[in-house]
Amino acid sequence: MLQKLKGTKDILPKEIATWQYIESVAKELFENYGYNEIRVPVIESLELFQRGVGETTDVVQKEMYTFEDRGGRKIALRPEGTAGVVRAYIEDGLSSSPSPLKLWYHMPMYRYENVQKGRQREFNQIGVELLGTESYMADVEIIEMCKSLFEKLNIKDIELNINSIGCKNCRKEYTKALQEYIRPNLDKYCDTCKTRFDKNPMRILDCKESNCKKLNQNAPSILDYLCDECKEHFENLKYLLERLDIKYKIDSNLVRGLDYYTKTVFEFMSKIDGLTVLAGGRYDGLVEELGGTSTKAIGFASGMERLIDIFKQNNKELNLEKHMRLFIAYVGEDANVYTSKLVSNLRKNGIYVEKDIMCRSLKAQFKYADKKDAKYILTIGDNEIINKKAIIKNMKTGEEREINLEDESLINILKDN
């Protein structure tokens, strides 16, 4: 039997209601903040992610799905959303839009990584990008929107961690200090960290290996090396978060896993299992790096699978499945035609209704309606067609009542109950 590939998942009908609910809540929230949806290709030039995400990142070094197409072009499956959105921003002339430009997306991503809880090789990411402002107020608005998303989804026990990783000027002195700290124990770090020591030592702070994390515990803090501009930005960010009563913790080792980040970075962590649910930050140099004009920007993303997992933990009693309102059973060919027209009319009025389409006996039709958990059942035969009246039964209470098939009685019952 053919099976799905490791790290992929079938999203079955019984799970779809949860996906659609979270998507609808997020969409409504983003649109209320002025964000418009964007969709970019699954396949992009490999160079886009090498330049945009960074050659020293885990994503580029270890995790990307890459191939050479028949034209000899080096292609990558999209591992994250920001680089592709920025490419579209430059290529499609979105930079001429009024600033700031607010975009959101919900798209599948692909990374070849170890499969574990909340991590798959094909995963879905929902996120936003805000381009065209360098103000700390944009950072606060993004973080406040994330907080609102968790509140609307009734997700609790979430902790916000923030940091500033400064700009290119800040990092020069910090990089020297970090290398001096790491150098005496460099031989004890993993092979990946060793390759990053000269190219991008800050990536070492993002290593997930337990031994490397232990070695990094007393590393110097980037916050002690911020230039005046970055320090002021971070202080203003903290001040406004406090005034808005948004609680946070400072994590000086938080650097995020992608090279394009600058200044503000943040993560919303689950207090239950310590895993990241949503994360983001500022990327003020990415647009210019990819060939556009200098444009300041910030964004965030959340893995849908991870978000759904924690949503379920916090909403165990919530039932999002859509149940059948009415099943119409019938006897005879004339009743088949009549009920087909009736079902069509009810569906046009937005009602979830079914009728038998398998030529089953009346008893089998009733059995099917019960299995589908229909709230009401209506039985139609020759007498019902002649009299234009039928008995509707509430399957939960057993209550029966006669209705007129030619007026709005049936629609009113199904919409009001």
MARKEDREN-30336 format. One line per field, with one value per residue (C-alpha): y negated, z, x. Coordinates in pm, 1 decimal, always signed. Last residue first. Example, Ala and Ser with C-alpha at 12.3 -4.5 7.8 and 13.67 -1.06 7.14 Angstrom:
y	(+106.0_+450.0)
z	(+714.0_+780.0)
x	(+1367.0_+1230.0)
***
This chain:
y	(-2613.4_-2931.6_-2852.0_-2501.2_-2595.6_-2906.1_-2717.4_-2452.3_-2703.1_-2919.5_-2804.0_-2513.3_-2222.0_-2310.5_-2164.7_-1906.4_-1863.0_-1587.2_-1593.1_-1297.1_-1516.1_-1465.7_-1346.9_-1637.4_-1506.8_-1688.2_-1557.1_-1649.0_-1873.8_-1961.5_-1734.0_-1560.0_-1552.0_-1433.7_-1155.9_-1033.5_-1002.1_-1240.9_-1183.6_-1473.1_-1421.3_-1679.1_-1721.0_-1491.3_-1299.0_-1147.5_-799.7_-878.0_-1003.6_-686.5_-462.8_-652.7_-605.0_-235.3_-196.3_-380.9_-147.7_-277.8_-410.5_-555.3_-928.1_-967.3_-1325.9_-1583.7_-1924.3_-2188.2_-2509.6_-2822.0_-2927.8_-2792.3_-2462.2_-2464.4_-2519.9_-2234.1_-2000.7_-2078.3_-2017.5_-1681.9_-1604.4_-1635.7_-1425.7_-1146.1_-1174.3_-1103.8_-810.0_-641.4_-672.1_-960.4_-1053.3_-1414.7_-1468.5_-1801.8_-2016.4_-1809.2_-1882.9_-2123.5_-2021.2_-2300.3_-2143.0_-2335.0_-2137.8_-2088.8_-2452.5_-2526.8_-2205.5_-2217.6_-2566.1_-2446.6_-2178.2_-2404.7_-2667.3_-2404.2_-2269.0_-2621.7_-2718.3_-3082.6_-3375.6_-3729.1_-4054.2_-4372.7_-4611.7_-4900.5_-4964.3_-5057.4_-5028.6_-4684.0_-4432.4_-4140.9_-4286.1_-4618.4_-4449.0_-4247.4_-4531.1_-4636.1_-4287.5_-4332.9_-4037.1_-3722.7_-3433.6_-3224.7_-2904.7_-2843.1_-2539.9_-2554.0_-2268.6_-2424.4_-2780.0_-2803.5_-3060.2_-3378.0_-3483.9_-3822.0_-3996.3_-4373.5_-4513.9_-4326.2_-3990.5_-3885.6_-3605.0_-3357.4_-3140.4_-3388.6_-3579.7_-3521.0_-3493.4_-3824.7_-3696.7_-3989.7_-3895.0_-4043.7_-4158.9_-4368.3_-4625.4_-4880.6_-5120.4_-4834.3_-4752.0_-5124.8_-5151.0_-4827.8_-4938.6_-5285.4_-5128.8_-4900.5_-5183.5_-5402.7_-5122.0_-5065.7_-5435.3_-5469.1_-5163.6_-4833.2_-4652.8_-4564.4_-4441.4_-4190.7_-3995.7_-3820.7_-3440.0_-3287.3_-3016.4_-2955.9_-2640.8_-2488.2_-2564.9_-2406.4_-2088.7_-2070.7_-2109.4_-2361.9_-2619.4_-2973.9_-3125.7_-2978.8_-3185.8_-3492.5_-3362.0_-3437.8_-3356.3_-3292.5_-3078.9_-2946.2_-2641.7_-2549.3_-2582.1_-2323.8_-2084.1_-2089.7_-2290.7_-2145.1_-2246.5_-2608.2_-2614.8_-2883.7_-3060.4_-3107.1_-3410.3_-3585.0_-3515.3_-3673.3_-3985.1_-4028.5_-3973.9_-4230.1_-4495.3_-4445.7_-4367.9_-4713.9_-4868.6_-4599.9_-4662.1_-4554.5_-4207.2_-4342.1_-4099.9_-3991.9_-3696.8_-3682.5_-3406.3_-3214.9_-3029.2_-3095.1_-3034.3_-3146.4_-3180.5_-3547.0_-3601.1_-3433.4_-3649.7_-3962.4_-3891.6_-3857.0_-4189.7_-4353.3_-4221.1_-4364.9_-4696.8_-4717.0_-4659.8_-4917.7_-5166.6_-5108.3_-5311.2_-5192.9_-5192.8_-5073.1_-4705.9_-4512.0_-4137.0_-3890.7_-3518.9_-3182.7_-2881.6_-2534.9_-2239.7_-1991.8_-1849.8_-1841.3_-1995.9_-2041.3_-1723.7_-1569.3_-1503.0_-1586.3_-1839.0_-1866.5_-2191.4_-2274.9_-2547.7_-2553.5_-2896.9_-3135.6_-3495.6_-3850.5_-4187.4_-4544.1_-4815.2_-5109.4_-5308.8_-5377.8_-5141.1_-5214.1_-4934.2_-4690.6_-4713.7_-4345.4_-4264.9_-4442.0_-4344.4_-4002.2_-3938.5_-4062.3_-3814.6_-3533.5_-3615.2_-3643.9_-3315.5_-3028.3_-2704.7_-2759.1_-2468.0_-2552.9_-2573.2_-2582.7_-2640.5_-2389.5_-2422.7_-2079.7_-2182.3_-2151.5_-2056.9_-2190.7_-2097.2_-2316.9_-2191.3_-2165.1_-2466.3_-2695.1_-2642.8_-2584.8_-2934.9_-3013.5_-3083.9_-3348.8_-3381.0_-3640.4_-3571.3_-3191.1_-3202.6_-3400.3_-3219.6_-2892.7_-3052.9_-3002.2_-2719.4_-2735.8_-3059.3_-3364.9_-3434.2_-3772.0_-3862.7_-4221.2_-4365.3_-4672.3_-4582.5_-4469.3_-4257.2_-4077.9_-4000.0_-3872.2_-3652.7_-3515.9_-3418.9_-3264.7_-3064.3_-2941.4_-2824.1_-2668.2_-2461.1_-2347.6_-2250.2_-2061.0_-1803.3_-1568.1_-1598.6_-1471.7_-1678.0_-1419.6_-1472.5_-1498.7_-1442.9_-1097.3_-1061.8_-941.0_-571.2_-343.2_+0.0)
z	(+1630.9_+1450.1_+1110.0_+1076.3_+1207.3_+990.6_+675.2_+740.9_+801.2_+496.8_+292.6_+56.3_+273.8_+552.7_+881.0_+1126.3_+1452.5_+1624.6_+1942.7_+1984.0_+2185.3_+2000.3_+1662.3_+1636.5_+1398.2_+1105.6_+995.4_+644.5_+460.8_+94.5_+104.4_-228.2_-175.9_+184.0_+74.5_-197.9_+36.8_+240.1_+573.9_+750.9_+996.2_+1230.8_+1422.6_+1194.9_+1382.6_+1065.0_+1214.3_+1290.3_+937.8_+796.7_+1010.6_+898.4_+534.3_+595.6_+731.6_+431.1_+197.1_+16.9_-340.7_-278.9_-311.6_+14.2_+115.3_+282.9_+448.0_+574.8_+543.2_+368.4_+199.5_-135.0_+48.5_+146.4_-214.3_-346.3_-75.6_-170.3_-540.7_-465.4_-220.2_-496.8_-746.5_-494.4_-372.1_-726.0_-742.3_-426.2_-51.8_+94.2_+381.4_+423.1_+660.6_+837.7_+1033.6_+963.5_+1204.1_+1154.3_+1372.7_+1588.7_+1930.2_+2207.7_+2531.7_+2499.3_+2416.8_+2572.4_+2473.1_+2134.6_+2067.0_+2171.4_+1902.2_+1644.7_+1687.9_+1651.7_+1332.9_+1206.6_+1242.1_+1342.3_+1161.7_+1241.1_+1066.6_+1064.6_+796.6_+710.3_+339.9_+163.7_-208.1_-358.8_-475.3_-233.9_+23.6_+6.9_+99.5_+372.7_+559.1_+816.5_+918.5_+1247.0_+1443.6_+1455.7_+1660.4_+1730.4_+1928.0_+2059.3_+2287.3_+2666.5_+2724.3_+2928.1_+2947.0_+2570.2_+2421.2_+2224.5_+2065.0_+1989.0_+1789.4_+1777.3_+1626.3_+1307.0_+1159.8_+810.5_+929.8_+1026.3_+1338.1_+1598.7_+1820.8_+2170.8_+2397.9_+2573.6_+2675.6_+2813.9_+2958.8_+2861.1_+2994.6_+2769.9_+2997.7_+2715.0_+2909.5_+2964.0_+2592.8_+2523.8_+2755.8_+2634.4_+2270.7_+2357.0_+2539.7_+2243.3_+1990.4_+2217.4_+2250.9_+1876.1_+1808.9_+2082.8_+1966.0_+2138.8_+2291.7_+2640.6_+2494.2_+2282.1_+2602.5_+2665.6_+2679.9_+3024.3_+2919.4_+2577.8_+2678.0_+2809.3_+2484.2_+2292.7_+2501.5_+2456.4_+2076.8_+1971.1_+1831.7_+1822.5_+2018.3_+1757.5_+1493.1_+1657.9_+1547.2_+1179.9_+934.0_+1167.6_+1434.6_+1207.7_+1087.7_+1449.8_+1538.9_+1273.7_+1400.7_+1755.6_+2024.6_+2251.6_+2017.8_+2043.8_+2419.7_+2442.3_+2131.9_+2254.9_+2482.0_+2250.5_+1959.8_+2149.7_+2230.2_+1868.1_+1743.3_+1991.9_+1861.1_+1501.0_+1595.9_+1702.9_+1365.8_+1168.6_+1372.0_+1714.2_+1827.8_+2049.0_+2269.6_+2358.0_+2527.5_+2552.7_+2763.7_+2684.8_+2952.5_+2771.9_+2425.2_+2410.1_+2029.5_+2048.4_+2329.0_+2136.3_+1831.6_+2047.6_+2181.7_+1825.3_+1737.4_+2036.9_+1916.8_+1567.8_+1707.4_+1940.7_+1659.7_+1443.6_+1732.3_+1740.4_+1420.2_+1119.7_+877.8_+519.5_+530.9_+767.6_+704.8_+850.6_+924.1_+898.0_+831.2_+719.5_+743.8_+508.3_+672.8_+1005.5_+1345.4_+1616.7_+1797.3_+1615.0_+1263.5_+1226.6_+949.7_+572.9_+551.1_+337.0_+377.9_+314.8_+299.9_+504.9_+430.3_+560.6_+415.4_+550.2_+347.2_+563.6_+354.3_+55.6_-234.0_-459.4_-292.9_-419.0_-760.6_-846.2_-831.4_-506.2_-289.9_-461.6_-350.9_-3.0_+9.9_-104.5_+159.8_+437.6_+393.0_+502.8_+360.0_+1.7_-214.0_-368.0_-731.0_-899.8_-1271.8_-1517.9_-1757.9_-1667.4_-1301.8_-1044.9_-697.1_-343.5_-34.2_+237.6_+585.1_+650.4_+550.0_+426.7_+711.5_+970.6_+900.9_+778.6_+417.6_+517.8_+489.6_+212.4_+18.3_+31.7_+31.6_-290.3_-441.3_-447.5_-696.3_-588.3_-580.2_-360.7_-531.1_-342.6_-192.9_-41.4_+191.8_+291.4_+636.7_+776.0_+1146.3_+1111.6_+816.5_+1037.1_+1301.9_+1050.7_+879.3_+1209.8_+1331.1_+992.6_+977.1_+1333.6_+1255.5_+923.0_+1080.7_+1363.4_+1118.8_+903.3_+1167.8_+1113.8_+736.3_+752.7_+721.4_+584.9_+724.3_+592.0_+781.1_+638.2_+296.0_+263.9_+210.2_-91.6_+0.0)
x	(-3342.7_-3444.6_-3294.9_-3438.6_-3782.4_-3802.5_-3702.0_-3968.4_-4245.5_-4164.5_-4465.3_-4542.2_-4430.8_-4674.3_-4552.8_-4682.2_-4497.0_-4302.1_-4091.7_-3852.6_-3615.7_-3285.9_-3419.0_-3664.1_-3929.6_-4092.4_-4432.6_-4549.3_-4793.1_-4848.0_-5157.0_-5078.9_-4701.7_-4735.7_-4975.1_-4734.7_-4436.1_-4218.9_-4044.5_-3871.2_-3588.0_-3440.1_-3112.9_-2914.1_-2645.6_-2496.8_-2542.4_-2907.8_-2973.3_-2813.2_-3037.2_-3346.3_-3246.5_-3184.6_-3538.7_-3681.8_-3495.8_-3189.1_-3171.9_-2822.3_-2892.5_-3087.7_-3153.7_-2933.0_-2967.0_-2723.3_-2925.4_-2799.5_-3122.9_-3001.5_-2955.4_-3322.7_-3431.4_-3215.9_-3346.0_-3706.7_-3639.9_-3476.6_-3757.4_-4019.1_-3822.2_-3764.4_-4125.7_-4248.1_-4007.6_-4133.2_-4072.1_-3870.3_-3639.7_-3535.2_-3244.0_-3225.1_-2983.7_-2671.5_-2392.2_-2101.4_-1810.2_-1669.9_-1720.4_-1543.5_-1501.3_-1125.3_-1054.5_-713.6_-534.7_-708.8_-572.3_-223.9_-227.4_-390.9_-118.9_+155.0_-0.9_-60.2_+305.5_+313.5_+469.6_+578.5_+662.8_+869.4_+991.6_+1221.5_+1271.4_+1597.0_+1527.0_+1490.3_+1750.9_+1712.7_+1952.2_+1764.3_+1436.0_+1609.9_+1781.3_+1518.8_+1410.7_+1219.7_+1093.3_+890.1_+763.1_+453.4_+393.1_+745.0_+769.1_+807.3_+561.5_+279.9_+415.4_+373.3_+608.3_+536.8_+862.2_+1018.0_+1289.4_+1338.9_+1661.2_+1749.6_+1643.1_+1756.9_+1983.3_+1713.0_+1699.1_+1583.6_+1832.8_+1694.6_+1998.3_+1919.2_+1575.5_+1375.8_+1039.0_+705.5_+369.2_+147.1_-19.6_-48.9_+175.2_+420.6_+434.6_+481.8_+783.3_+942.5_+930.1_+1058.6_+1355.0_+1426.0_+1423.9_+1639.3_+1896.5_+1895.8_+1963.0_+2226.7_+2421.3_+2353.6_+2651.9_+2526.6_+2197.9_+2393.5_+2454.2_+2785.1_+2771.5_+2717.2_+2469.3_+2624.9_+2816.2_+2491.6_+2310.5_+2598.3_+2570.6_+2192.3_+2209.2_+1942.2_+2185.7_+2044.4_+2334.8_+2572.0_+2392.3_+2543.6_+2886.3_+2818.6_+3098.9_+3393.1_+3225.2_+2952.5_+3146.1_+3221.8_+2855.1_+2765.7_+3031.9_+2896.6_+3077.9_+3348.7_+3636.3_+3517.8_+3572.3_+3842.6_+3699.2_+3340.4_+3387.1_+3633.7_+3400.0_+3111.8_+3313.9_+3422.2_+3067.3_+2939.6_+3175.5_+3063.1_+2705.2_+2607.6_+2696.7_+2511.1_+2193.9_+2073.5_+1977.2_+1701.0_+1515.4_+1163.9_+994.6_+614.1_+459.9_+142.0_-54.1_-383.1_-525.3_-888.7_-863.9_-965.1_-713.3_-431.6_-503.6_-518.8_-169.3_-41.5_-204.6_-35.2_+301.1_+246.9_+122.1_+422.8_+670.8_+492.1_+514.6_+892.0_+898.3_+1101.9_+809.1_+761.1_+669.3_+444.4_+450.5_+201.9_+190.4_+20.5_+238.2_+143.8_+379.4_+541.5_+849.6_+670.5_+734.1_+470.2_+571.7_+866.1_+994.0_+1361.9_+1405.9_+1371.0_+1178.2_+875.4_+614.5_+237.2_+70.2_-144.9_-54.9_-81.4_+19.5_+32.0_+205.1_+307.2_+316.4_+90.7_+167.3_+466.3_+666.6_+404.2_+566.3_+538.3_+909.5_+998.8_+701.8_+693.7_+1054.7_+961.0_+671.9_+900.2_+1162.4_+902.3_+716.1_+937.0_+1084.1_+951.6_+1062.0_+1396.7_+1509.2_+1849.4_+1793.8_+1936.3_+1644.8_+1516.1_+1493.9_+1771.4_+1655.1_+1630.2_+1430.6_+1574.2_+1663.3_+2035.7_+2242.6_+1965.5_+1717.1_+1988.6_+2117.4_+2469.6_+2367.6_+2115.3_+1735.7_+1736.2_+2054.1_+2043.4_+1663.8_+1634.0_+1933.2_+1741.3_+1502.8_+1143.7_+890.2_+578.4_+475.2_+338.9_-2.8_-93.6_-381.3_-453.2_-382.7_-563.0_-576.9_-938.4_-823.4_-571.6_-835.5_-1092.3_-833.8_-703.1_-1051.5_-1135.2_-811.0_-858.3_-1212.4_-1113.7_-839.2_-1066.7_-1344.5_-1093.0_-1007.3_-1305.6_-1257.1_-896.4_-580.4_-338.7_+8.3_+361.9_+686.7_+747.5_+588.3_+229.8_+173.3_+132.1_+0.0)
***
